[in-house]
Amino acid sequence: MNLLRTLATVSGMTLLSRILGFFRDFVIARSFGAGVATDAFFIAFKLPNLLRRMFAEGAFSQAFVPILGEYKNKRSEEETHLLVDHVASLLSIALFAITAIGIVAAPLFVWISAPGFAASSNKFELTITLTRITFPYIFFMSLVALAGGILNTWSRFTLPAFTPVVLNLSFIGMALFATPYFDPPVLALAWAVFLGGLLQLAIQIPALKKISMLPRPTLNWRAAWSDAGVQRIVLLMAPALIGVSVSQISLLINTAIASFLKTGSVSWLYYADRLMEFPSGLLGAALGTILLPSLSRCHATKDYAEYSRLLDWGLRLTFLLAAPAALALAILAIPLIATLFFHGAFSPDDVLQTRKALVAYSIGLTGLILVKVLAPGFYAQQNVRTPVRIALISLVATQAMNLAFFRWLEHAGLALSIGLAACLNAALLFKGLRKQEIYQPQPGWTGFLLKLGLALSALGMTLWTGIGADTDWLHASIATRATQLSILVALGISAYFATLYILGFRLKDFKRSAST
């Protein structure tokens, strides 16, 4: 299996999802702007989305995939299928209970997530209604994570990477065509979440049948719980829940703080986060997805030299692609926001306020992606203590920086604290891997970083000289903004990769193979 080709495939699916996601946000921004309705929806969607990232894509995937990989490599097919059956059964039962509790306790969850909304009864009640509609999303997406973990372990990466496209299509369809049938219209967005989660689960079923790993659920939870593999997964999940979810917990706390700031703060952070998540998902999520099964396989077969080489490959790709993305986001903040969101109810002030958050986020983008690459280095070997300890340190640091920044920088200070804490998290993870001698850097890092710095300088100079005045972007037509932004991006990419090529970088140097 060619990992670089696999990364390109997974990133391609992610790119499609992100493009549709930006079109989704374009539609939402044009229809609703940044006000009471969007603040209420983003809070309502944030809670189940947070639980999805913490539980489904976070703790569960990090605990399930290494154990499943071990079973696949060392146990019989029937034993492996039985593990899948038992995990699916217990997961479904737990998710049903969590969903029911979430719907009933929605007022409490909203009050915790956005206590500032309590000052406006209409805003508070609308958020509760939206939360109850969106909460089943955690049920669907946790089962999607189960299916995705199975397919990824069998090196079927494309479909799991494609599933987010379905959610974006659901959003776009409901926002464009269903809003006239709801009162208030924002309810259409909540039902888009419900429908999107259901459809994402449905399209995984044929693929699971094809590899003969479609779960056979049972209501005999005692038999499922007695499975030694299930118990190991549960033991790994508890600390992993903290270890992989610090940034999400920080985002939740930041949202609670933002709810006390001026109206629109929650939405400005959301739109900036959407732009920041483009490279984060395109590279970080994709690399983490393909590295975890491969690293787990190396650990199961005790091939520690390959284990180290895989991590080194992932780190170099991260710096090579994440650093220019962070620099470009900071420099092109106004052009990006104006082109994608400055339409309809989205005002010039919304553009400027969102820019502040985006620049702050960009400072920590490389750190956020590095965490997604370094954390699988621990979880593949079923080591949860070190990442958890580091995660707790990062969480404390985030909140300390929140207190230091938010009164001075307002919502941008909240974004900055997330990014800086991610950099701290990544540095401590790297130090932990080196201390345990799990990872040995391959030769050539000094020259690699020096050449990278020169290429980044070329990128920065190209973008800075071509960007022009902020007011020009705000007064230009959408066609002009899109054209000029496309030219700037093309020039920046050309300058960056041309410099790398002149300095000796070649695509073949980053090819990497892994056994299936």
N, C-alpha and C positions, 0 to 999 in steps of 0.2 A: 504494500500500500504506500503510495507516494503521499507523504504528509503535506507537502507544499501544494500539490494538486487538490488534495482533500480540503486544505485550508482555503484555497481559492473557491472551491465549490460551496463550502459552508458560508464563506464571506459573501459570495455572490447571492446566495439565498437571503442572507442578512441584509445585503445592500438593497435587494428588491423590497424587503420588508421595511427598511428605513425610508426608502423613497416613497413608498405608499404611506408610511407613517407621517412624513412631512406633508404629503398631500392631504392626509387626514387632518393634521393640525392646521393646515391652510384653510380647509373647509370649516373647522371649528372656530378658528380665529375670525374668519370672515362672517360667520353666522352669529357668533356670541361675543366676540371681542374678549376683553379681560375685565370681568365684573362679577356680580353676585352669582349668576348662574354658573359661570365657569369655575369660580372659586369653590362653589358647592359641589360641582361634579368632580373636580380634581381631588378634593378631599375624599369624596365617596369612593372614587376609583383607587385612590392611593392605598387605602387600608387593605382591600383584597389583593391588590397588586403587590403591596409590601409583603403580605403573607405568602404570596406565590414565590416571590424572590427569596424570602427567608426560608420557607419550608420546602416548596416543590423544587425550585431550581438551586436552592442553597443546601440546607442540611440534608434533605432526603437524597438528592442526587450525589452529593459528596460521600454519603455513607453507603448508598445502594450500589453505585457503579463499581467501586473496588471489590466489594464482596461478590457481586454478580460476575465480575471478570475472573475472580479466583475460582468460582464454581465452574465457569465455562472452560477454564484451562485445566482444572484438576478433577472435576466431578463428571458424572455421566449426564447425558442430555435430560434424562428423566428427573434426576436430582435437581438439576438446574431449573427445569420447568416447574417442579414442585415448589422451589423457593419463590419463583415468580408468582405462582398461585397464592401462596400464603401471604406474601407481601401485599399483593393486590387486594386480597380479602380484608386484611386488617386495615389497610390504608383507606379503603372505601367506607368501612364502618366508622373510622375515626373522622373522616372528612364529612360524612353525613351529620355527625354530632356537632362538629365545629361550625358547619354551615347553619344548622338550626339555631345554635347559640348566637351566632353572629347576627342573624336576622332579628331575633328577639331582643338582643342587647344592643342594637344599632344606636339608640340614643346615647348610651354610655360610651360606646366607641367613638362616636362623633365628638362628644364632649372632651374625651381624652385627646383625640387627634387635633381638634381645632377649638380649644376652649373659648377663644375670642369670638366665635360665631354665636355663642349663647346670648350675646348682647342684642342680637337681632333674631326675633322669634321666627320670622319668615325664612331667613337664611338657614337657621338651625333646622327647622322642620323639613325644608327642601333637601338638605344634606342627608337627613335621616332616611327620607324616602328613596333617594338615589342609592344610598348605602345598602338598603335592603334588597334592591333590585340587582345590584352588582355583586353582592356577597357570594352567591353560588359560583362565581368565577373561580374561587379558590378550590372548590370541589373538582371542577372540570380540569383546571390547569395542573393540579397535583397528579391526576391520573394521566394527563398528557406528559408530565415529567417522568412518570413511571414508564410509559411507552417509549419516550425518547431515550431514557437510560438503557432500555433493552436494545433498541435499534442501534444506538451508538456503540454498545458493547459488541454488536455483530457487524460493526463498521458500516452501518447504514446511516450515514450522517445527513443526507440530503433532505429527506422528508421532515425529520425533527427541526431542521433549520428553516424549512419552508412554512411551518405551521403559523408563525406570527403574522405571515401575510394574510391569513384568513381573518384574523382579528381586525387588521386594518381595513380590509375589504368590507367587513361588517360595519365598522365605524363610518366609512365613506358612504356606503349605501343608505344607512339609517339617517345620517346627517343630511344627505342631499334629498332624500325622497320621503322620509317618514316623519320629519319634524312637524309638518302641518297637522298630523293626526294625534299629537300629544299636547297636553296642557298641564304644565308648561312644556315648551318644546324640548328643553334639555333632557326630559325623560327619555327621548329617543336615544341619546348617547348611553344612558344606563342599560337600556335593553340591547344595544349593540354589543356591550360587554358580555351580557348573558349569552346572546346568540353566538358571538365569536368564540367563547370558551367551549360551547357545545360542539360547534363545527370542528374546532381544532382536535377535539378528542375523537370525533367520528372518522376523520380521514386517516388516523393512525391504525385503525383496526385491520384493514386489508394487509398492511405491511407486516403486522405482527403475525397474522395468519400465514403469510408467505414464508417466514422463518420458523414456523411451528412454535411460536412462543406467545400466542394469545392467552392471557390469563384465564384460568378456570376458577372463578370465585366460589367461595364456600362461606356459609354462615357459621360454620364450626370454628369460632375464633380461638377456642382452647387448643385445637389441633394446630392451627396456624401459629399461635403464640409459642407453642412448645418446640417449634423449628429452631435449631441452634443458629442457623444463618439469620433468621429474622431477629433473634435476640441480639446478635452481634450488630446488626444494622441499627437497631433501636439504641444500643449503647453508644454507637458512634454518632447518632443523630443529635443526642442531647447537647453535648459540647459543640458539635459542628454547627448547631443552630446559632450559637453565639459567634463562632469563629468566622463564618462566611457571611454574616448578616449585619456586621457592624455599620457599614455604610447605609444600609436600609433603615436601621434603627436611628441613625443620626439624621437621615432625611425626615423621618417621622417627627423627631423632636424639633428639627428645624422648621417643619411645617407648622407645628404647634406654636412656635415662637413667631413665625411669619403671620399667623392668624391675628396677632395683636398689632401688627404693623398696618400701614395704610392699605386700603382696598386695592387689590391688584397684585400685592406682593406674592401671594401664593401662585398666581398665574404667571408672573414674571419668572419666578424660579422654575416653574413647570416648563415653560417654553425654552429657557436656557438649558435646562436638564435634557430636554429632547434633543437639542443640537449637540450637547456633550455626549449623549448616549449613542450618537451615530458612529463615531470612531470607536467608542468603548465597546459597543456590541459587535461592530464589524470586525474588530481585531481581538479584543479581550475575550468576549464570550466565545468566539469561534476557536481561538487558540486553546482556551480552557476546555472546550468541548472535545476537541480531538486529542489533547494531551492526556487528559485523565485516563481514558481507557488504555492508551499506549503505556503510560507510566505504571498503571496498575498491572498490566501484562508483564512489564519488566520486573516489577517487584515480585510477582508470583513466580517468575522463572529465575529470579535472583541474578538478573543481568544488570548489575549496578553501573557498569561502564556506559551502557546504552542509556540507562536512566539519566545519568549526568549529561550525556550528549544531547538528549532530547530537551532537557531543561535549558541548556545553553542555547540551543537553536531557538527555542521559544523566546528567551530573553533578548537575543539579538534582533529577532523580527519585531519584537515590541518596541525597542528603541528606534529601529529603522523606520517604523510606520507611525508609532504613537507620537513621538517628539514633533515631527512636522505637522501632524494633525493638530496638536495643542497650539503650536505657534500660529498656524493658519486660522484657527478659531478665534484666537485673541485679536489678530490683525484684521480679519474679515468680519468681525462681529456685526457691525452696522450693515454692510452689504448682505450678509446672510439673513439677518433678522428682517431687514426691509424687504428683501426679495420673497422670503417665505411667508411672513406673517403680516406685513404692513398693508392690510386690505380691509375694507369694510369698517367694522367697529374697532379695529386695532389702531390705536392713535400714535402720533409721533412720540409722545411721552412714553407709551408702552415700549416702543422700539428702544429708546434711550435707557429705560429702566431695565429692560431685558438684557441689553448690552452689558450693563454693570455686572449682572449675575454671570453671564457667559464668560467674560474675561476672568472673573474670579474662579469659575469652574475650570477654565483651561489651564490654570497654574498647576492643578493637581491631576490633570488627565492622565499623564504618563504613569503616575503612581497608582491611579485607579486600575489601569490595565495591567500593570505589573503584579498587583495583588491577585488578579484572576489567573495569571500564569504561575506565580510562585505558590499559591495556596494548594493547587493540585499536587505539587511536589511533596507536601505533607500528607494529604488525604489519600493519595495513591498507596502509601505505605501504612495507612490506617493509624496515623499519628495525629491525634486531635489536640493533645495538651498544649503543644507549642503554639499553634495558630490561635487557640482560644485565649491563651495568656496575652499574646500580642494584640488580639482583637480588643480585649478589655482595656489595654493600655491606650489603644487608638481611640476607643469610645470616650474615655475620660479626657483625653487630649482634645477631642472634638468639642466637647461641651465647655471645656475651659476656654477654648478659642471662641466659641459662640458668645460667651459672656464678655470676652475682650473686644469682639468685633462688631456685634450686631447694633449696638447703640451708635457706633461711629460710622459704620458702613451700611447699616440697615440690612436689607435682604441680601445684598452682595457679600456682606460679612458672613452670613450663614453658608453661602456657597463656598467661600474661601476656606472656611473651617473644614468642610467635607474634603476638599482637595488636599489641603496640607496634612490632614490626618491620614489620608490614603498614602501619601508619600512616606509618612512615618511607618505606617503598617507595612508597606513594601520593603522599606529598609530593614526593619526588624525581622521580617520573614527571610530575607536574603541572608542576614547575619545568622539566623537560626539554621538554615540549610548548610551554610559554610561551617558553622560550629560543629554540627553533627557529621560533617564530612560526607553528606549525601550528595552534595553538588560540588564538582570541581570545574572552575571556569576553564574553557578551552583556550589555547594560545591565540594571541592577536587582539585582545580586547583594547589595549591602549591605542593601537593604530586605528582600530574600528571607530572608537569614540572621537578621535581627532578628525578623521575624515567626515564623520557624521556632523561634527560641529561646523566644518567648512560648508557642507551641503545645506545645513540649516541657515547659515549666514546668507547664502545665495538665495534661498527661499524667502527669508525675511526681507531682504533688500528689494527683491522683485515685487513682492506684494505691497510693501510700504510705498514704493515709488509709483505704483499704479492705482492705488486705492482712491485718491482724490479726497474731496471734502465730504463730511457727513451729510451736510445739507443737500448736496447734489443727489445722493441716494434717496433722500426723503422726497425730493421733488420730481424725480424721474418717473416715467411710466413703468409699469410692470415689465413690459417687453424690453425696455432699455436696461432696467436693473438686472433682469435675467441674462441678457446678452453680455453686459459688462462683467457680471459675476462669473459667467462661464469662461470668458476670456482670461480673467484674472486667475481663476483656478487652473486653467490649462497652462498659463505662463508659469505659475508657481510650481506645478508638477513637473513641467519641462525643465525648469531651472534646477530643481532639487535632484531629479534623477539623472540629468545630464552631468551635474557636478559629481554625483556618485560614480557614474560611468567613467568619467575622466580620471577619477581617483582610484579606479580599479575594481569597483563592485560589479559583479556579474550575477545574473539570476541563478545560474547553475550552482553557485556557491551556497545557495540557501535551500537546495533540494535536500529532502530528507525522507528516508524510507523507514517503515515500521512493519513488522510482521503482523498478520491478521490472525 
